Amino acid sequence: MTDDDLAALILTRIADIAPEADTADADPAMDLRDQFDLDSMDFLNFAIALHEALGVEIPETDYPRIRTLDACVAYLRGKGVA
């Protein structure tokens, strides 16, 4: 899986959680919560969706490390997602 594939998967999970979110023009450096108007429950569901899709456990203490698209891709790479 390339970084672009991983980013697409992340954006798909966001769209699943927040269907009104326009993920087509996502800014990879902008905070996902601000960019897509995600509340804390949405963000929790996002972390769970990533776990279900990729098998990566994301503890709540690591949530700040997945706040942007770029950071999320890097975090998942660091967890061994290939």
PEVEN-V345768 format. One line per field, one symbol per residue. phi: phi as a letter, one per 30 degrees, with the letter a starting at -180 (. if undefined). A space follows every 50 residues. Layout:
# PEVEN-V345768
phi=???
This chain:
# PEVEN-V345768
phi=.ddddddddddddddddbeddcddcdcdcceddddchcdddedddddddd eddcicdbdedceddbdcddddedddddcjdc
